Amino acid sequence: MEKGKKLTRLLLLACSERKVDTAGPCAAIDLYDGPSYRILRKKIREGAFPDSVDVAIVSGKYGLIPSSEMISPYDQRISREVVDSTGSRERMREMVSRYDEVFVNMGADYMAYFQDMLSGAVCARGRIGEKNSQMKAWLEGARVPRRDSG
């Protein structure tokens, strides 16, 4: 990639309380087992996940991480201490500036820590099923209307 060139699209997800049963570390995208992650893994299995999309996760324990990062299971929600100790706000600011388009699928408690830097993002709205439907449509290339991230 040329230095300074923007990447195409970024999908930002919150971690999931539901996790797969694993004895040790695994890729974050494989550890979380909520509905959003099931959609992503299905698209990957079927060869339908777009090459133009990168995935990053806001983890309750590890902060902002790439979906491929190897992590161990945990039971923890996001907190100011985690956000601060992992440098997640700084990483988020730098990360979102590198993409042409950002889609956010996070709950309000996770969004609260990053809302001010996601004003240009497309943010999923509604209940979990509605959010995941919007995420799926975005992944499939449909134009999902930008909404105020607040």
MIGUDO-828232 format. One record per residue: z, y, x of N, C-alpha, C, O in turn; residue in one letter; residue number from 0. Coordinates in steps of 0.2 Angstrom, whole numbers, plus 5000, padded with zeros to 4 digits. Each point is the difference from the previous one (the first is absolute). Example, Ala and Ser with C-alpha at 12.3 -4.5 7.8 and 13.67 -1.06 7.14 Angstrom:
REM residues 2
> 5039; 4972; 5066; 5000; 5006; 4996; 5000; 5006; 5004; 5003; 4999; 5005; a; 0
> 4993; 5006; 4993; 5001; 5006; 5004; 5003; 5005; 4996; 5001; 5006; 5003; s; 1
END
This chain:
REM residues 150
> 5000; 4994; 5004; 5000; 5006; 4996; 5000; 5006; 5004; 5004; 5000; 5005; m; 0
> 4992; 5005; 4994; 5000; 5006; 5003; 5006; 5004; 4999; 5003; 5000; 4995; e; 1
> 5000; 5003; 5011; 5006; 5004; 4999; 4999; 5006; 4995; 4995; 5003; 5001; k; 2
> 5010; 4997; 4995; 5000; 5005; 4995; 4996; 4999; 4994; 5000; 5003; 4995; g; 3
> 4996; 4991; 5005; 4996; 4998; 4994; 5005; 4998; 4995; 5005; 4996; 5001; k; 4
> 4994; 5006; 4992; 5004; 4997; 4995; 4998; 4993; 4998; 4994; 4999; 5000; k; 5
> 5011; 4997; 4998; 4999; 4994; 4997; 4998; 5001; 4993; 5001; 5005; 4997; l; 6
> 4997; 4989; 5000; 4998; 5001; 4993; 5006; 5001; 4995; 5001; 5005; 4997; t; 7
> 5002; 4989; 5002; 5005; 5000; 4994; 5007; 4997; 5002; 5000; 4995; 5004; r; 8
> 5005; 5007; 4994; 5007; 4997; 5001; 5003; 4999; 4994; 5001; 5004; 4995; l; 9
> 5002; 4990; 5004; 5004; 4998; 4994; 5007; 5000; 5003; 5002; 4996; 5004; l; 10
> 5003; 5008; 4993; 5007; 5000; 5001; 5004; 4997; 4995; 4999; 5001; 4994; l; 11
> 5005; 4994; 5008; 5004; 4996; 4995; 5007; 5000; 5002; 5002; 5001; 5006; l; 12
> 5002; 4999; 4989; 5007; 4999; 5001; 5001; 4992; 5001; 4997; 4996; 4997; a; 13
> 5009; 5002; 5006; 5001; 4993; 5001; 5002; 4997; 4993; 5000; 5004; 4995; c; 14
> 5001; 4990; 5005; 5002; 4997; 4994; 5007; 4996; 5001; 5001; 4997; 5005; s; 15
> 5003; 5004; 4989; 5006; 4996; 5000; 4999; 4993; 5001; 5004; 4996; 5003; e; 16
> 4991; 5001; 4993; 4998; 4993; 5001; 4996; 4999; 5006; 4996; 5003; 5002; r; 17
> 5007; 4991; 5002; 4997; 4998; 5006; 4999; 4993; 5000; 5003; 4996; 4996; k; 18
> 4992; 5002; 5008; 4999; 4992; 5001; 5006; 4997; 5004; 5003; 5004; 5004; v; 19
> 4998; 4990; 4995; 5005; 4997; 5003; 4997; 4997; 5007; 4996; 4996; 5001; d; 20
> 5007; 5008; 5004; 4997; 4998; 5007; 5006; 5000; 5005; 5005; 5003; 4999; t; 21
> 4995; 4992; 5006; 5005; 4999; 5004; 5000; 5006; 5006; 5006; 5001; 5003; a; 22
> 4989; 5002; 4998; 5000; 5005; 5005; 4995; 5006; 4999; 4998; 5001; 4994; g; 23
> 5000; 5003; 5011; 4996; 5005; 4999; 4993; 4998; 4998; 4997; 4995; 5002; p; 24
> 5000; 5010; 4994; 4993; 4999; 4998; 4997; 5007; 4999; 5004; 5005; 5000; c; 25
> 4989; 4995; 4999; 4997; 5007; 4999; 5003; 5002; 4993; 5001; 4997; 4995; a; 26
> 5000; 5010; 5005; 5003; 5003; 4994; 4996; 4999; 4994; 5003; 4999; 4995; a; 27
> 4990; 5001; 5005; 4996; 4999; 4995; 5001; 4993; 4997; 4999; 4998; 4994; i; 28
> 5004; 4997; 5010; 5001; 4993; 4998; 5007; 4999; 4998; 5002; 4996; 4996; d; 29
> 5003; 5008; 5006; 5007; 5000; 4998; 5001; 5002; 4993; 5004; 4997; 4996; l; 30
> 4993; 5009; 5002; 5002; 5003; 4994; 4996; 4996; 4994; 4994; 4998; 5001; y; 31
> 5009; 5000; 4994; 4997; 4996; 4995; 5000; 5003; 4993; 4999; 4997; 4995; d; 32
> 5001; 5010; 5004; 5000; 5003; 4994; 4992; 5000; 4997; 4996; 4998; 5004; g; 33
> 5003; 5004; 4990; 4994; 5000; 4997; 4994; 5004; 5005; 4995; 4997; 5000; p; 34
> 5007; 5009; 5003; 4995; 5003; 5004; 4998; 4996; 5005; 4994; 5000; 5002; s; 35
> 5010; 4996; 5002; 4999; 4996; 5005; 4996; 4994; 4998; 4995; 4998; 5004; y; 36
> 5006; 4999; 4990; 4996; 4995; 4998; 4993; 5002; 4999; 4995; 4996; 5001; r; 37
> 5004; 5010; 4996; 4993; 5002; 4999; 4997; 5001; 5007; 4994; 4998; 5001; i; 38
> 5009; 5005; 5004; 4997; 5001; 5006; 4998; 4993; 5004; 4994; 4999; 5002; l; 39
> 5011; 4996; 4998; 4998; 4994; 5003; 4995; 4996; 4996; 4996; 4997; 5003; r; 40
> 5003; 5004; 4991; 4995; 4997; 4996; 4993; 5002; 5002; 4995; 4997; 5001; k; 41
> 5005; 5010; 4999; 4994; 5003; 5002; 4998; 4998; 5008; 4994; 4999; 5001; k; 42
> 5011; 5001; 5003; 4998; 4997; 5007; 4998; 4993; 5000; 4995; 4999; 5003; i; 43
> 5008; 4997; 4993; 4998; 4993; 5000; 4993; 4999; 4997; 4996; 4996; 5003; r; 44
> 5002; 5008; 4992; 4994; 5000; 4997; 4994; 5004; 5004; 4994; 5000; 4998; e; 45
> 5008; 5003; 5008; 4995; 5004; 5004; 4998; 5006; 4996; 4995; 5003; 5002; g; 46
> 5010; 4999; 4993; 4998; 5006; 4997; 5004; 5006; 5002; 4999; 5006; 4996; a; 47
> 5005; 4994; 5009; 5004; 5006; 5002; 4995; 5004; 5005; 4997; 4998; 5004; f; 48
> 5002; 5009; 4994; 4996; 5004; 5003; 5001; 5001; 5008; 5006; 5001; 5001; p; 49
> 4989; 4998; 5003; 5002; 5002; 5007; 5002; 5007; 5002; 5003; 5001; 5005; d; 50
> 4995; 5003; 4990; 5001; 5007; 5001; 5007; 5003; 4998; 5002; 5005; 5001; s; 51
> 5003; 4990; 4998; 5006; 5001; 4997; 5005; 4997; 5005; 5000; 4995; 5002; v; 52
> 5005; 5010; 5001; 5006; 4998; 5004; 5006; 5000; 4995; 5000; 5004; 4995; d; 53
> 5005; 4992; 5006; 5006; 4999; 4996; 5006; 5002; 5005; 5001; 4997; 5005; v; 54
> 5003; 5007; 4992; 5006; 5002; 5003; 5006; 4999; 4995; 4999; 5001; 4994; a; 55
> 5007; 4997; 5008; 5005; 4999; 4996; 5006; 5004; 5002; 5002; 5001; 5005; i; 56
> 5002; 5001; 4989; 5006; 5004; 5002; 5006; 4994; 4998; 5001; 4998; 4994; v; 57
> 5002; 5000; 5011; 5005; 4995; 5000; 5007; 5003; 4999; 5001; 5005; 5004; s; 58
> 5003; 4992; 4992; 5007; 5002; 4999; 5004; 4999; 5007; 5005; 5003; 5001; g; 59
> 4993; 4993; 5003; 5003; 4998; 5007; 4997; 5003; 5006; 5003; 5003; 5004; k; 60
> 4990; 4997; 4996; 4996; 5001; 5006; 4997; 5007; 4999; 4997; 5002; 5005; y; 61
> 5003; 5001; 4990; 4996; 5007; 4999; 4993; 4999; 4999; 4998; 4994; 4997; g; 62
> 4998; 5010; 5005; 4993; 5000; 4999; 4997; 4995; 5006; 5000; 5002; 5006; l; 63
> 4996; 4993; 4991; 4998; 4995; 5005; 4993; 4998; 4998; 4998; 5001; 4994; i; 64
> 4998; 4997; 5011; 4993; 4997; 4998; 5001; 4993; 4996; 5005; 4997; 5001; p; 65
> 4991; 5001; 4995; 5001; 4994; 4996; 5000; 4994; 5004; 5002; 4995; 4998; s; 66
> 4995; 5005; 5008; 5000; 4995; 5005; 5006; 4999; 5004; 5001; 4995; 5004; s; 67
> 5004; 5010; 4996; 5006; 4999; 5004; 5004; 4994; 4998; 5001; 4999; 4994; e; 68
> 5001; 4998; 5011; 5004; 4994; 4999; 5007; 5002; 4999; 5003; 5004; 5004; m; 69
> 5000; 4994; 4990; 5007; 5002; 4998; 5004; 4994; 4998; 4997; 4995; 4998; i; 70
> 5009; 5006; 5002; 5005; 4994; 4997; 5002; 5002; 4993; 5000; 5006; 4998; s; 71
> 5001; 4989; 4998; 5003; 5002; 4993; 5006; 5004; 5000; 5004; 4999; 5005; p; 72
> 4997; 5005; 4990; 5006; 5004; 5000; 5001; 5002; 4992; 4996; 4998; 4996; y; 73
> 5010; 5005; 5003; 5001; 5002; 4993; 5003; 5007; 5001; 5006; 5001; 5000; d; 74
> 4990; 5004; 4999; 5002; 5007; 5002; 4995; 5005; 4996; 4994; 4999; 5001; q; 75
> 5009; 5006; 4996; 4995; 5005; 4997; 5000; 5006; 5005; 5004; 5001; 5005; r; 76
> 4991; 5003; 4994; 4998; 5006; 5005; 5006; 5004; 4999; 5004; 5001; 4995; i; 77
> 4998; 5003; 5011; 5005; 5005; 5000; 4998; 5005; 5005; 4995; 4999; 5004; s; 78
> 5008; 5007; 4996; 4999; 5005; 5004; 5001; 4998; 5008; 4996; 5002; 5004; r; 79
> 5009; 4994; 4997; 5002; 4997; 5006; 4994; 4996; 5003; 4998; 5001; 5006; e; 80
> 4999; 4995; 4990; 4994; 4996; 5002; 4994; 5005; 5002; 4997; 4999; 5005; v; 81
> 5002; 5005; 4990; 4994; 5005; 5001; 5001; 5004; 5007; 4995; 5000; 5004; v; 82
> 5011; 5002; 4997; 5001; 5004; 5006; 5000; 4996; 5006; 4997; 5002; 5005; d; 83
> 5006; 4992; 4995; 5001; 4996; 5006; 4994; 4997; 5002; 4999; 4998; 5006; s; 84
> 4996; 5001; 4990; 4994; 4997; 5001; 4994; 5005; 5002; 4994; 4998; 5001; t; 85
> 5007; 5008; 4998; 4995; 5006; 5001; 4995; 4999; 4995; 4994; 5002; 5001; g; 86
> 5007; 4995; 4993; 4995; 4999; 4995; 4997; 5006; 4997; 4994; 5000; 4998; s; 87
> 5009; 5006; 5001; 4997; 5006; 4998; 4995; 5002; 5005; 4994; 5002; 4998; r; 88
> 5008; 4998; 5008; 4995; 5003; 5005; 4994; 4995; 5000; 4994; 5002; 5001; e; 89
> 5007; 4991; 4999; 4995; 4996; 5000; 4995; 5000; 4994; 4994; 5000; 5000; r; 90
> 5009; 5002; 4994; 4997; 5000; 4994; 4995; 5007; 5000; 4994; 4999; 4999; m; 91
> 5009; 5006; 5004; 4996; 5006; 5000; 4994; 4999; 5005; 4994; 5002; 4998; r; 92
> 5007; 4995; 5007; 4994; 4998; 5005; 4995; 4996; 4997; 4994; 5000; 5001; e; 93
> 5009; 4994; 4996; 4996; 4995; 4997; 4995; 5003; 4994; 4994; 4999; 5001; m; 94
> 5009; 5004; 4995; 4996; 5003; 4994; 4994; 5005; 5002; 4995; 5000; 4997; v; 95
> 5007; 5003; 5009; 4995; 5005; 5002; 4994; 4997; 5003; 4994; 5003; 5001; s; 96
> 5006; 4990; 5000; 4994; 4997; 5004; 4996; 4997; 4994; 4994; 4997; 5002; r; 97
> 5007; 5003; 4992; 4996; 4997; 4995; 4997; 5005; 4995; 5002; 5005; 4999; y; 98
> 4992; 4993; 4999; 4996; 5004; 4995; 5003; 4999; 4993; 5000; 5005; 4997; d; 99
> 5003; 4989; 5002; 5003; 5000; 4993; 5006; 4995; 5001; 5000; 4995; 5003; e; 100
> 5005; 5007; 4993; 5007; 4996; 5000; 5002; 4999; 4993; 5000; 5004; 4995; v; 101
> 5001; 4989; 5003; 5003; 4998; 4994; 5007; 4998; 5001; 5001; 4996; 5004; f; 102
> 5003; 5006; 4992; 5008; 4999; 5000; 5002; 4996; 4994; 4999; 5002; 4994; v; 103
> 5004; 4992; 5007; 5003; 4996; 4995; 5007; 4999; 5002; 5002; 4995; 5003; n; 104
> 5002; 5010; 4995; 5008; 4999; 5002; 5004; 5003; 4994; 4997; 5004; 4996; m; 105
> 5009; 4994; 5003; 5004; 5002; 4995; 5003; 5007; 5002; 4999; 5002; 5006; g; 106
> 5004; 5001; 4990; 5003; 5007; 5001; 5005; 5000; 5005; 5000; 5005; 5004; a; 107
> 5004; 4990; 4997; 5005; 5000; 5005; 4997; 5000; 5007; 5003; 5003; 5005; d; 108
> 4992; 4994; 4996; 4996; 4999; 5006; 4996; 5007; 5001; 5000; 5002; 5006; y; 109
> 4997; 5000; 4989; 4995; 5005; 5000; 5004; 5007; 5002; 4998; 5004; 5004; m; 110
> 5009; 4996; 4994; 5004; 5006; 5001; 5000; 5002; 5008; 5000; 5006; 5001; a; 111
> 5000; 4989; 5003; 5000; 5002; 5007; 4994; 5002; 5003; 5000; 5003; 5006; y; 112
> 4994; 4997; 4991; 4994; 5001; 5003; 4995; 5005; 4995; 4995; 5002; 5002; f; 113
> 5008; 4999; 4992; 4996; 5004; 4995; 4997; 5006; 5003; 4994; 5002; 4998; q; 114
> 5009; 5002; 5006; 4998; 5006; 5002; 4993; 5000; 5005; 4997; 5004; 5001; d; 115
> 5002; 4990; 5002; 4995; 4999; 5004; 4994; 4996; 4997; 4995; 4998; 5004; m; 116
> 5006; 5000; 4990; 4995; 4996; 4996; 4996; 5004; 4995; 4998; 4997; 4995; l; 117
> 5002; 5009; 5005; 4998; 5004; 4995; 4992; 4999; 4999; 4998; 5001; 4994; s; 118
> 4999; 4997; 5011; 4992; 4999; 4999; 4999; 4993; 4998; 4994; 4998; 5000; g; 119
> 5011; 4998; 5000; 4999; 4993; 4998; 4999; 4998; 4993; 5001; 5004; 4996; a; 120
> 4996; 4990; 5003; 4999; 4998; 4993; 5006; 4996; 4999; 5002; 4995; 5004; v; 121
> 5002; 5006; 4991; 5007; 4997; 4999; 4999; 4996; 4993; 4999; 5003; 4995; c; 122
> 5003; 4991; 5006; 5000; 4995; 4994; 5006; 5003; 4995; 5005; 5002; 5002; a; 123
> 4993; 4997; 4992; 5005; 5003; 4995; 5001; 4995; 4994; 4996; 4995; 4999; r; 124
> 5010; 5005; 4998; 5001; 4996; 4994; 5005; 4994; 5002; 5004; 5000; 5005; g; 125
> 4996; 4995; 4991; 5004; 4994; 5002; 4997; 4996; 5005; 4994; 5001; 5002; r; 126
> 5009; 4994; 5000; 4998; 4995; 5006; 4993; 4998; 4998; 4995; 5000; 5005; i; 127
> 5003; 4997; 4989; 4994; 4997; 4999; 4994; 5006; 5000; 4995; 4998; 5002; g; 128
> 5007; 5008; 4996; 4995; 5005; 5000; 4999; 5002; 5007; 4994; 5002; 5002; e; 129
> 5011; 4999; 5002; 4999; 5002; 5007; 4996; 4995; 5004; 4995; 5002; 5003; k; 130
> 5006; 4991; 4995; 4996; 4995; 5004; 4993; 5000; 4997; 4995; 4999; 5004; n; 131
> 5004; 5002; 4990; 4993; 5001; 4997; 4996; 5006; 5004; 4994; 4999; 5002; s; 132
> 5010; 5006; 4999; 4996; 5006; 5003; 4999; 4998; 5007; 4995; 5002; 5003; q; 133
> 5010; 4995; 5001; 4999; 4998; 5007; 4994; 4995; 5000; 4996; 5001; 5005; m; 134
> 5003; 4994; 4991; 4995; 4995; 5000; 4993; 5004; 4999; 4996; 4999; 5004; k; 135
> 5004; 5006; 4991; 4994; 5003; 4999; 4998; 5005; 5006; 4994; 5000; 5002; a; 136
> 5011; 5003; 5001; 4999; 5004; 5006; 4997; 4995; 5006; 4995; 5002; 5004; w; 137
> 5008; 4992; 4997; 4998; 4996; 5005; 4992; 4997; 4999; 4997; 4999; 5004; l; 138
> 5002; 5001; 4989; 4993; 4998; 4998; 4995; 5005; 5001; 4994; 5000; 4998; e; 139
> 5008; 5006; 5004; 4996; 5006; 5000; 4999; 5005; 4995; 4996; 5005; 5000; g; 140
> 5008; 4993; 4994; 5000; 5005; 4995; 5003; 5007; 5002; 5005; 5000; 5004; a; 141
> 4993; 5005; 4993; 5003; 5006; 5001; 5006; 5001; 4995; 5000; 5000; 4994; r; 142
> 5006; 5000; 5009; 5006; 5001; 4997; 5002; 5007; 5000; 5000; 5003; 5006; v; 143
> 5001; 5001; 4989; 5001; 5007; 5000; 5007; 5002; 5004; 5005; 4996; 5000; p; 144
> 4994; 5009; 5004; 5005; 5002; 5004; 5005; 5004; 4995; 4998; 5003; 4995; r; 145
> 5008; 4995; 5006; 5005; 5003; 4996; 5005; 5004; 5005; 5001; 4998; 5005; r; 146
> 5003; 5007; 4992; 5005; 5003; 5004; 5005; 4994; 5002; 5002; 4996; 4996; d; 147
> 5000; 5004; 5010; 5004; 4995; 5003; 5008; 5001; 4998; 5004; 4996; 5001; s; 148
> 4997; 5009; 4995; 5007; 5002; 4998; 5002; 4996; 4994; 5006; 5001; 4999; g; 149
END
